[in-house]
Amino acid sequence: MLPASAHIGSATLTVSDLDRSVAFYQDVLGFREHRREGRTAFLGADGARDLVVLEELKGAVARPRRSAGLFHVAILVPSRAALARSLIHLVQRNWSLTGVADHLVSEALYLNDADGLGLEIYRDRPRAEWRQQDGQIIMGTEALDLDDLASEPGAEGPWRGLDEGTVIGHIHLQVTTLESAEALYCDRIGFTPMLRRYTGALFVAAGGYHHHVGLNVWAGIGVPPPPAKAVGLKGFTIEKSGMAGTSILDEPTGVEIQLR
C-alpha cells in the first residue's frame, strides 16, 4: 500500500500549440507560468510548485474518442469561494462548460482546454461530511446549484487566478479493462479501491481520499491506445510514495507514472 500521505503531484500534457495553451491555462484557468525550457512550459498556482507541464508536439493530432488515455485532469481548489470565483470568471470569459456536478464529496465544474483535453475544477467537502457504505465512499452525480455556488461568501472578490493551495487533486483515465487497470494501480502501485459502484468505473486512492485516480471503460472495453502523436496526458507524478526514482509506463494508455 502507498502511505497515507501519497498524492498526485503534477500532470504533463502534450499540446499542439504551446503559446495558445499557456494563454489558456493562465488567462482562463488562472495558473501562473513559472518558466520555459524550449517548447515546454511549467505552471503552478504559486511560485513554488509546478502543477501542470505543457509540452508542445509539432503536428500533434486529436486523440480519438474511442481510445485509452486522458479523461480529465482534476484541479482541486482550496475553498468553495475559490471554486465560485473560477465559475464566475469562466462565465465572464464565455468559456463553455461541458458539465457541472455535485458528487456529494465534492462540487465540480468540467470543461475542455484549447486542445479539447478534459479538465475538472473542484472543491472537496470536509472529510467529516463524507459518507461510507460497506467500506466504500459514497459518491454521486447530482445537480449543482450554480446560483448558490456563485453567491458563496467571498465569490464577489476580484479574480486573481487560482488560489494558493490549489493542487492537482486526481487524474481520470479511460482504460482498456478495469481488471488490468486495477492490477496496475492497486496491486503494483499500491492504491486502495475506494468505489466500485459506478457502472464501468473504479476509483482508487491513498490515505482514505475519495480518489486520486479514476479509471473507466466508458469508451468501450478493449479500446486501443492513443496514436503516438496525439495530444493528451503524457504522464503524472505520485508524490511522497517512498519509491523514489520509480517510473512505470501504463502501456494501454501511453501514460508514464513517476513515483517520487
Backbone bond lengths (Angstrom), bond angles and torsions (degrees), N, CA, C in turn:
res aa  C-N    CA-C-N  psi(-1)  N-CA   C-N-CA  omega(-1)  CA-C   N-CA-C  phi
1 M - - - 1.463 - - 1.524 110.78 -
2 L 1.324 115.61 145.20 1.452 120.74 172.48 1.527 109.14 -71.03
3 P 1.329 118.20 150.30 1.469 119.24 175.86 1.518 110.75 -65.09
4 A 1.323 115.57 158.58 1.460 120.69 -176.99 1.523 112.43 -61.72
5 S 1.327 117.39 -23.21 1.468 120.73 -177.92 1.521 113.12 -81.43
6 A 1.323 118.51 -7.39 1.465 120.81 -177.29 1.524 110.60 -62.74
7 H 1.330 115.50 141.88 1.462 120.87 -178.86 1.520 108.69 -158.65
8 I 1.328 116.00 166.54 1.450 120.76 176.50 1.530 108.99 -74.33
9 G 1.325 115.94 133.85 1.459 119.74 -179.60 1.509 112.84 -96.46
10 S 1.329 116.79 -62.63 1.457 120.55 -177.06 1.520 109.33 -145.97
11 A 1.332 115.08 163.96 1.458 122.14 177.60 1.521 108.62 -127.34
12 T 1.328 116.66 135.07 1.459 122.17 177.08 1.517 109.15 -107.93
13 L 1.323 115.60 124.80 1.458 122.04 -176.20 1.523 110.65 -115.23
14 T 1.318 115.80 136.26 1.456 121.61 170.97 1.520 108.51 -87.08
15 V 1.343 116.47 125.51 1.459 121.36 -177.66 1.523 109.28 -125.71
16 S 1.321 116.20 162.72 1.461 119.99 -176.62 1.519 113.29 -91.81
17 D 1.339 117.41 -24.44 1.463 121.88 -177.38 1.522 107.61 -143.61
18 L 1.334 116.77 105.39 1.457 120.43 -171.99 1.525 111.89 -63.18
19 D 1.325 117.77 -45.99 1.462 119.98 -177.57 1.530 110.81 -61.03
20 R 1.325 117.20 -42.78 1.461 120.89 178.88 1.525 110.68 -63.40
21 S 1.329 117.09 -43.03 1.462 120.17 -178.34 1.516 111.62 -68.37
22 V 1.336 117.43 -41.87 1.466 119.68 178.05 1.523 109.96 -60.47
23 A 1.325 116.73 -42.65 1.467 119.93 177.84 1.521 111.19 -58.69
24 F 1.335 117.45 -42.32 1.462 120.29 178.59 1.523 111.04 -64.75
25 Y 1.329 117.39 -49.65 1.468 119.70 -174.48 1.526 111.43 -67.16
26 Q 1.333 117.08 -26.54 1.460 119.64 176.06 1.529 111.97 -84.65
27 D 1.329 116.62 -55.62 1.463 120.51 -168.94 1.520 113.52 -79.28
28 V 1.327 117.16 -31.78 1.459 120.45 -177.89 1.529 111.05 -95.05
29 L 1.336 117.22 -46.94 1.471 119.60 -177.98 1.522 113.23 -87.72
30 G 1.338 117.17 -35.52 1.458 119.01 178.63 1.503 115.55 104.16
31 F 1.342 118.25 14.33 1.459 120.35 173.00 1.526 109.66 -70.78
32 R 1.323 115.52 164.79 1.463 122.12 174.45 1.527 108.54 -117.97
33 E 1.307 115.88 134.01 1.465 119.36 178.36 1.524 108.98 -77.60
34 H 1.327 116.00 124.11 1.460 120.96 179.17 1.517 111.99 -85.77
35 R 1.341 116.03 -44.15 1.468 119.58 -176.95 1.520 108.48 -169.92
36 R 1.336 114.79 168.59 1.458 121.64 172.06 1.515 109.77 -128.94
37 E 1.313 114.25 144.76 1.455 121.77 173.83 1.522 106.52 -130.90
38 G 1.338 116.36 99.99 1.451 119.84 -174.76 1.520 110.24 64.12
39 R 1.314 117.03 -125.18 1.461 122.09 -179.89 1.524 111.21 -101.30
40 T 1.342 115.86 34.58 1.460 122.99 176.36 1.522 108.59 -125.51
41 A 1.332 117.05 132.92 1.461 122.35 178.55 1.522 109.44 -119.69
42 F 1.337 115.48 141.91 1.453 122.88 -179.20 1.528 107.85 -115.24
43 L 1.336 116.46 125.81 1.460 121.29 -175.22 1.518 111.02 -129.54
44 G 1.329 115.04 154.48 1.455 120.41 176.55 1.508 110.55 -156.05
45 A 1.328 116.19 -174.47 1.461 121.22 179.01 1.522 111.35 -96.50
46 D 1.328 116.79 -10.13 1.456 122.60 174.11 1.522 106.69 -146.26
47 G 1.297 118.05 -173.09 1.454 119.84 -177.04 1.507 114.88 -85.01
48 A 1.337 117.54 0.28 1.459 120.19 -170.89 1.524 113.61 -95.55
49 R 1.324 117.48 -49.97 1.463 121.04 -170.64 1.517 111.57 -113.01
50 D 1.324 115.20 135.37 1.458 120.27 171.32 1.529 107.86 -83.18
51 L 1.318 116.47 123.14 1.459 121.05 179.56 1.520 112.31 -105.23
52 V 1.324 116.48 -36.81 1.459 122.11 -179.66 1.518 108.74 -128.24
53 V 1.332 115.80 129.07 1.461 122.22 175.78 1.525 106.92 -114.49
54 L 1.324 116.74 125.01 1.457 122.41 -178.96 1.527 108.93 -108.41
55 E 1.321 116.46 122.18 1.467 121.66 179.55 1.529 108.79 -116.88
56 E 1.330 115.75 120.13 1.458 119.81 179.75 1.526 110.60 -79.22
57 L 1.311 115.50 134.75 1.464 122.50 175.00 1.519 107.23 -123.90
58 K 1.329 115.72 109.70 1.456 119.39 -179.58 1.527 110.20 -62.38
59 G 1.317 114.78 135.53 1.455 119.79 -179.90 1.510 113.91 77.70
60 A 1.349 117.43 13.50 1.471 120.32 179.76 1.526 110.12 -62.19
61 V 1.321 114.80 144.84 1.466 121.58 -178.80 1.525 109.32 -114.68
62 A 1.302 116.30 163.33 1.463 120.93 176.73 1.525 109.91 -68.25
63 R 1.331 115.96 145.96 1.464 119.64 175.75 1.522 108.86 -80.12
64 P 1.335 117.35 129.82 1.474 119.15 177.62 1.522 111.23 -58.05
65 R 1.332 116.73 142.67 1.457 120.82 -179.33 1.518 111.64 -59.70
66 R 1.317 117.55 -37.26 1.464 120.69 179.96 1.526 109.33 -95.31
67 S 1.313 115.12 67.53 1.461 121.42 174.33 1.515 108.08 -149.77
68 A 1.325 115.82 159.39 1.459 120.45 177.61 1.528 109.51 -73.33
69 G 1.320 116.12 160.81 1.458 120.26 178.26 1.514 111.85 133.36
70 L 1.317 114.98 -153.58 1.462 120.82 -172.24 1.521 112.93 -65.50
71 F 1.332 115.83 131.40 1.460 122.38 165.97 1.528 108.31 -97.73
72 H 1.335 116.33 -54.39 1.462 119.30 167.59 1.523 111.15 -162.89
73 V 1.316 114.82 156.27 1.462 123.56 166.85 1.516 106.44 -98.92
74 A 1.336 116.97 131.07 1.463 121.44 -173.82 1.527 110.39 -108.10
75 I 1.318 114.77 121.88 1.470 123.08 -178.71 1.522 107.66 -98.47
76 L 1.330 116.12 117.75 1.464 122.09 -176.70 1.518 109.83 -97.75
77 V 1.327 116.86 115.20 1.463 121.34 177.89 1.528 108.99 -93.15
78 P 1.340 117.77 156.90 1.468 119.74 -168.49 1.521 116.18 -81.62
79 S 1.336 119.09 -6.14 1.465 119.00 -176.72 1.523 110.29 -156.91
80 R 1.328 115.42 163.92 1.465 120.30 176.99 1.529 110.46 -68.07
81 A 1.334 117.28 -34.75 1.460 119.88 177.44 1.521 110.77 -63.71
82 A 1.328 117.51 -37.49 1.465 120.58 177.75 1.521 110.59 -64.89
83 L 1.342 117.19 -40.62 1.462 120.36 176.99 1.521 110.17 -64.01
84 A 1.317 116.84 -40.86 1.464 120.76 179.75 1.524 110.79 -63.21
85 R 1.322 117.69 -41.17 1.462 119.86 178.96 1.527 110.98 -65.02
86 S 1.329 117.06 -36.56 1.465 119.75 175.31 1.519 111.06 -64.07
87 L 1.340 116.87 -42.65 1.462 120.61 177.66 1.525 110.95 -58.78
88 I 1.319 116.92 -49.62 1.464 121.08 -178.05 1.526 110.08 -61.58
89 H 1.326 117.19 -41.40 1.464 120.72 -179.87 1.523 111.07 -64.92
90 L 1.330 117.47 -42.37 1.462 120.32 178.72 1.525 110.90 -62.15
91 V 1.322 116.46 -40.35 1.465 120.14 177.70 1.524 110.26 -63.83
92 Q 1.321 116.08 -43.84 1.460 119.60 -179.83 1.525 111.99 -65.25
93 R 1.333 117.12 -30.52 1.460 120.93 178.06 1.526 112.29 -84.54
94 N 1.324 116.73 -2.83 1.465 121.99 -177.97 1.527 112.06 58.86
95 W 1.346 115.77 34.12 1.460 119.55 176.84 1.526 108.97 -90.85
96 S 1.296 116.87 122.24 1.461 121.44 -172.77 1.525 111.72 -69.40
97 L 1.308 115.07 137.62 1.460 121.24 170.45 1.526 108.28 -89.32
98 T 1.328 116.06 143.79 1.462 120.44 175.63 1.521 111.28 -93.86
99 G 1.338 117.23 -10.14 1.451 120.88 178.07 1.518 111.05 174.55
100 V 1.310 115.78 162.96 1.464 123.29 173.57 1.520 106.45 -141.75
101 A 1.331 117.58 152.27 1.465 119.19 -178.75 1.513 111.27 -161.30
102 D 1.328 113.62 147.96 1.462 122.15 166.32 1.520 105.82 -101.34
103 H 1.333 116.78 112.25 1.460 121.95 -177.51 1.531 112.37 -96.16
104 L 1.318 117.66 14.20 1.466 125.05 179.19 1.527 111.56 74.31
105 V 1.325 118.21 -47.10 1.464 120.76 174.42 1.523 111.13 -87.13
106 S 1.333 116.93 -14.32 1.459 121.59 -174.06 1.524 110.05 -157.27
107 E 1.329 114.80 168.11 1.457 122.44 171.79 1.517 107.27 -123.97
108 A 1.340 117.45 136.82 1.459 119.76 -167.29 1.518 113.09 -138.96
109 L 1.338 113.95 144.99 1.457 123.63 170.67 1.524 107.38 -115.92
110 Y 1.335 117.04 138.37 1.459 121.76 -179.14 1.526 110.04 -119.97
111 L 1.325 115.62 140.88 1.456 121.46 178.55 1.523 108.85 -158.07
112 N 1.329 115.96 172.32 1.458 122.04 176.30 1.521 109.45 -114.83
113 D 1.336 115.79 149.95 1.462 119.23 177.85 1.526 110.19 -85.05
114 A 1.326 116.86 -169.72 1.460 121.80 -174.66 1.523 112.82 -64.92
115 D 1.351 117.51 -22.01 1.464 122.12 177.06 1.520 112.07 -98.34
116 G 1.330 117.21 4.92 1.455 120.67 -177.66 1.514 114.01 82.41
117 L 1.338 117.43 13.32 1.468 120.39 179.44 1.524 109.93 -78.25
118 G 1.333 116.51 139.20 1.454 121.44 -175.64 1.515 113.06 -73.68
119 L 1.325 115.60 136.26 1.457 122.72 178.03 1.524 109.25 -134.50
120 E 1.311 115.21 150.61 1.467 122.37 172.46 1.514 107.44 -129.53
121 I 1.320 116.87 136.80 1.458 122.44 169.37 1.520 105.83 -115.77
122 Y 1.332 117.42 125.75 1.464 118.75 -174.58 1.512 111.92 -147.34
123 R 1.318 113.51 164.00 1.464 120.42 171.76 1.520 107.34 -126.93
124 D 1.310 117.01 145.48 1.459 122.16 176.80 1.524 110.59 -88.69
125 R 1.331 115.18 142.52 1.457 118.89 165.09 1.537 107.92 -74.86
126 P 1.335 118.16 157.93 1.473 119.95 177.15 1.531 111.04 -55.97
127 R 1.310 116.90 142.79 1.472 120.39 -177.52 1.519 112.31 -58.74
128 A 1.326 116.50 -28.84 1.466 119.30 179.76 1.527 111.55 -62.92
129 E 1.328 117.45 -19.65 1.464 121.29 179.91 1.523 112.33 -93.11
130 W 1.332 118.46 -8.35 1.464 120.26 178.53 1.523 109.16 -73.38
131 R 1.303 116.43 141.26 1.462 120.67 179.61 1.522 110.08 -114.18
132 Q 1.312 115.44 155.27 1.455 121.46 178.05 1.519 110.00 -129.36
133 Q 1.311 115.00 153.97 1.458 121.51 174.28 1.518 107.93 -144.14
134 D 1.333 115.86 125.81 1.465 121.54 -179.79 1.523 111.65 54.09
135 G 1.344 115.72 39.21 1.452 120.52 176.31 1.507 115.13 78.34
136 Q 1.341 118.19 7.09 1.454 121.44 179.78 1.523 110.22 -116.89
137 I 1.347 115.48 143.11 1.451 120.75 173.17 1.523 109.18 -62.99
138 I 1.330 116.72 137.16 1.459 120.47 176.14 1.520 108.82 -91.53
139 M 1.311 116.32 116.00 1.459 122.62 174.71 1.523 108.58 -123.53
140 G 1.303 116.09 161.56 1.453 120.99 178.07 1.517 109.86 -150.91
141 T 1.305 115.98 -179.86 1.464 121.77 173.73 1.515 106.85 -130.42
142 E 1.328 114.02 89.18 1.456 121.64 -177.23 1.528 109.84 -106.09
143 A 1.326 115.81 166.27 1.460 120.62 177.54 1.529 110.14 -65.31
144 L 1.311 116.32 139.15 1.459 122.07 176.92 1.528 108.37 -104.60
145 D 1.320 116.02 124.82 1.463 121.96 -179.41 1.526 108.40 -79.30
146 L 1.327 117.13 98.42 1.459 121.26 -176.30 1.523 112.10 -68.47
147 D 1.329 117.59 -33.50 1.464 119.56 177.79 1.524 110.54 -64.95
148 D 1.327 115.98 -41.43 1.458 119.85 178.34 1.525 110.59 -65.80
149 L 1.324 116.20 -41.28 1.462 119.74 178.38 1.524 110.53 -62.20
150 A 1.328 116.75 -46.57 1.466 120.33 -176.82 1.524 112.40 -65.06
151 S 1.341 117.64 -22.37 1.465 121.18 179.70 1.522 112.61 -93.44
152 E 1.334 117.94 7.45 1.465 121.82 177.99 1.533 109.65 -57.63
153 P 1.352 117.65 132.39 1.473 119.20 176.96 1.529 111.30 -53.73
154 G 1.303 116.10 130.31 1.456 121.68 -176.56 1.514 112.88 101.54
155 A 1.330 116.94 -17.53 1.460 120.38 -179.71 1.523 111.71 -69.53
156 E 1.326 116.28 -22.45 1.461 119.98 -176.82 1.527 112.30 -75.61
157 G 1.314 116.77 -11.69 1.458 119.69 -179.98 1.510 112.29 -67.25
158 P 1.321 118.07 160.00 1.467 121.17 -178.62 1.522 111.52 -66.17
159 W 1.318 115.29 144.82 1.466 121.31 178.02 1.518 109.25 -78.79
160 R 1.313 117.14 121.87 1.464 121.85 179.85 1.527 110.70 -123.61
161 G 1.313 116.63 27.22 1.453 120.07 -177.52 1.511 110.79 92.44
162 L 1.323 115.84 -172.21 1.459 120.94 -179.35 1.525 110.83 -68.58
163 D 1.322 115.68 139.54 1.459 121.00 -179.18 1.523 111.56 -67.39
164 E 1.328 115.48 149.63 1.453 120.07 169.50 1.529 108.57 -59.04
165 G 1.303 117.07 138.66 1.458 121.10 -174.57 1.511 112.96 100.66
166 T 1.334 117.23 -7.95 1.464 120.86 173.64 1.520 109.55 -66.58
167 V 1.337 116.81 139.16 1.461 122.38 179.69 1.528 108.87 -138.55
168 I 1.322 115.91 172.60 1.460 120.57 167.87 1.522 106.21 -84.32
169 G 1.321 116.86 112.41 1.463 120.74 -174.27 1.509 113.44 -79.79
170 H 1.342 116.37 -43.00 1.461 118.85 178.90 1.518 110.26 -159.49
171 I 1.306 114.84 166.50 1.459 124.74 175.46 1.525 107.07 -119.16
172 H 1.330 116.98 135.86 1.460 120.75 178.18 1.523 108.60 -122.07
173 L 1.326 115.33 127.90 1.462 122.02 -173.53 1.522 112.11 -121.99
174 Q 1.316 115.64 145.90 1.460 121.66 163.87 1.521 106.86 -88.18
175 V 1.334 116.54 129.72 1.465 121.04 -174.40 1.524 109.74 -124.75
176 T 1.335 115.42 170.59 1.468 119.65 -177.63 1.523 111.66 -78.04
177 T 1.337 116.77 -45.37 1.462 121.75 173.74 1.516 108.34 -144.74
178 L 1.327 116.87 149.32 1.458 120.29 177.53 1.520 111.37 -69.12
179 E 1.318 116.73 -31.28 1.468 120.27 -178.76 1.521 111.07 -65.14
180 S 1.330 116.82 -47.20 1.465 119.49 -179.77 1.526 110.80 -69.07
181 A 1.331 117.17 -35.59 1.457 120.09 178.00 1.525 111.25 -66.67
182 E 1.327 117.30 -40.52 1.461 119.91 177.54 1.526 111.06 -64.87
183 A 1.324 116.76 -37.46 1.459 119.92 178.28 1.526 110.78 -61.09
184 L 1.331 116.61 -38.01 1.460 120.02 -179.99 1.521 111.53 -76.36
185 Y 1.328 117.23 -54.72 1.462 120.16 -169.61 1.532 113.15 -79.18
186 C 1.313 117.41 -26.01 1.467 119.93 179.24 1.529 111.55 -101.72
187 D 1.330 117.05 -57.48 1.459 119.69 -174.41 1.521 112.34 -68.28
188 R 1.347 116.57 -37.79 1.466 119.11 -176.22 1.525 112.63 -94.22
189 I 1.342 117.73 -49.59 1.462 120.28 -176.06 1.523 111.33 -82.18
190 G 1.329 118.58 -36.56 1.452 120.20 172.57 1.508 116.72 111.31
191 F 1.342 118.42 13.05 1.461 119.61 171.91 1.530 110.02 -70.65
192 T 1.335 115.15 161.17 1.454 121.98 178.38 1.531 109.32 -108.21
193 P 1.329 119.19 133.52 1.470 119.92 174.62 1.528 110.05 -62.02
194 M 1.338 116.44 129.90 1.457 121.23 -178.36 1.524 112.82 -111.27
195 L 1.331 116.92 -28.77 1.460 119.74 -176.41 1.523 109.61 -155.03
196 R 1.350 114.06 127.48 1.464 120.43 176.88 1.524 112.03 -120.13
197 R 1.317 118.56 2.67 1.460 120.66 -170.21 1.524 114.13 -76.16
198 Y 1.324 117.27 -22.89 1.461 119.16 176.66 1.526 108.95 -70.18
199 T 1.322 117.44 129.28 1.457 120.91 178.92 1.521 110.19 -61.87
200 G 1.337 115.91 125.46 1.451 120.78 176.44 1.510 114.62 75.99
201 A 1.330 118.23 19.67 1.460 120.23 -177.17 1.521 111.05 -143.55
202 L 1.322 114.84 156.09 1.462 123.22 175.06 1.519 107.33 -140.76
203 F 1.347 116.07 133.57 1.453 120.98 179.13 1.531 108.45 -116.91
204 V 1.347 115.81 128.82 1.464 120.47 -174.94 1.524 109.02 -128.31
205 A 1.353 115.16 154.35 1.463 118.94 -175.18 1.510 110.76 -161.60
206 A 1.324 115.00 172.58 1.463 123.57 170.28 1.523 108.28 -116.22
207 G 1.317 116.04 153.15 1.449 121.04 172.23 1.513 115.89 66.36
208 G 1.334 118.48 21.10 1.451 120.89 177.53 1.514 114.81 79.86
209 Y 1.334 117.72 9.77 1.468 120.46 177.60 1.525 108.81 -69.32
210 H 1.341 117.62 157.89 1.473 118.27 -177.71 1.529 111.57 -66.62
211 H 1.327 118.97 -41.94 1.464 120.30 166.41 1.523 111.07 -170.68
212 H 1.314 114.19 135.30 1.459 121.96 170.02 1.522 110.83 -95.48
213 V 1.327 116.35 -27.09 1.459 121.50 176.44 1.525 108.17 -136.12
214 G 1.327 115.82 127.19 1.459 121.65 171.29 1.522 109.14 -102.50
215 L 1.317 116.20 141.68 1.467 122.23 -176.71 1.519 107.89 -132.16
216 N 1.326 117.29 129.17 1.457 118.15 179.21 1.517 111.78 -142.17
217 V 1.343 114.84 159.05 1.461 121.97 175.27 1.525 109.10 -119.22
218 W 1.315 116.70 32.86 1.456 121.31 -176.95 1.524 112.38 -67.85
219 A 1.329 118.07 -19.60 1.467 120.75 175.69 1.528 111.64 -85.58
220 G 1.330 116.53 -4.14 1.457 121.03 -178.87 1.510 111.47 120.55
221 I 1.321 115.98 149.32 1.458 121.20 178.00 1.518 108.99 -80.14
222 G 1.335 115.73 133.54 1.452 120.40 178.62 1.510 114.77 80.81
223 V 1.353 117.65 20.48 1.462 119.40 178.61 1.529 109.66 -62.48
224 P 1.333 117.76 150.01 1.467 120.58 -177.26 1.517 111.88 -75.71
225 P 1.329 117.61 164.42 1.460 120.25 173.24 1.520 109.70 -68.00
226 P 1.328 117.73 161.33 1.463 120.01 179.92 1.525 110.74 -71.19
227 P 1.330 118.31 158.28 1.469 120.77 174.59 1.524 111.23 -57.89
228 A 1.323 116.87 151.26 1.467 121.14 -176.79 1.523 112.39 -59.93
229 K 1.331 117.76 -30.93 1.470 120.86 -176.57 1.535 111.78 -104.51
230 A 1.312 117.11 26.25 1.461 119.62 -179.71 1.525 110.94 -85.41
231 V 1.337 116.33 147.53 1.455 120.02 168.95 1.532 107.69 -67.21
232 G 1.332 116.30 158.21 1.459 118.84 178.97 1.511 111.94 148.91
233 L 1.316 115.13 -161.42 1.462 122.15 -178.83 1.517 109.76 -85.03
234 K 1.324 115.88 115.25 1.461 119.83 176.81 1.524 110.78 -80.83
235 G 1.321 116.69 -38.75 1.460 119.62 179.92 1.513 111.66 -176.97
236 F 1.332 115.55 172.55 1.458 120.87 174.95 1.512 109.11 -149.90
237 T 1.328 115.94 162.53 1.450 121.29 -178.74 1.522 110.80 -111.49
238 I 1.308 115.07 147.66 1.462 123.16 171.07 1.518 105.94 -113.36
239 E 1.312 117.00 118.27 1.458 122.16 -173.29 1.526 111.94 -95.39
240 K 1.345 115.41 154.00 1.458 123.98 176.56 1.523 111.19 56.70
241 S 1.311 114.55 41.40 1.458 118.74 -177.18 1.517 112.83 -92.54
242 G 1.344 117.02 -10.20 1.457 119.38 -177.17 1.509 112.73 72.69
243 M 1.333 117.33 16.92 1.466 121.17 -179.28 1.524 108.05 -128.39
244 A 1.332 116.52 56.22 1.453 122.28 -173.10 1.522 111.04 -55.96
245 G 1.319 114.60 133.63 1.452 119.70 174.89 1.517 115.10 84.37
246 T 1.327 118.14 -2.41 1.458 120.51 -178.53 1.523 110.42 -79.86
247 S 1.320 116.39 133.60 1.450 121.77 176.75 1.523 108.67 -131.25
248 I 1.326 116.37 129.45 1.464 122.31 -176.34 1.517 108.66 -126.91
249 L 1.303 117.37 132.36 1.453 121.60 177.35 1.522 109.39 -98.20
250 D 1.325 115.34 122.16 1.461 121.21 171.79 1.529 105.74 -83.00
251 E 1.318 116.08 91.87 1.462 120.65 -169.71 1.531 113.87 -59.92
252 P 1.333 120.59 -43.21 1.471 118.72 -178.74 1.522 114.18 -62.32
253 T 1.344 117.58 -29.49 1.461 120.18 -179.65 1.519 112.14 -98.78
254 G 1.326 117.83 -15.60 1.455 121.77 -175.25 1.500 114.22 75.12
255 V 1.335 118.39 14.37 1.460 123.72 -175.99 1.518 110.11 -96.55
256 E 1.328 116.48 132.39 1.464 121.86 176.68 1.519 109.61 -95.45
257 I 1.335 116.43 130.51 1.461 122.14 179.49 1.512 107.90 -110.83
258 Q 1.325 116.69 122.11 1.461 121.56 177.61 1.520 109.00 -107.36
259 L 1.327 116.09 126.56 1.452 121.84 178.48 1.516 108.10 -104.57
260 R 1.338 115.72 120.82 1.453 120.74 -174.06 1.515 111.78 -120.51
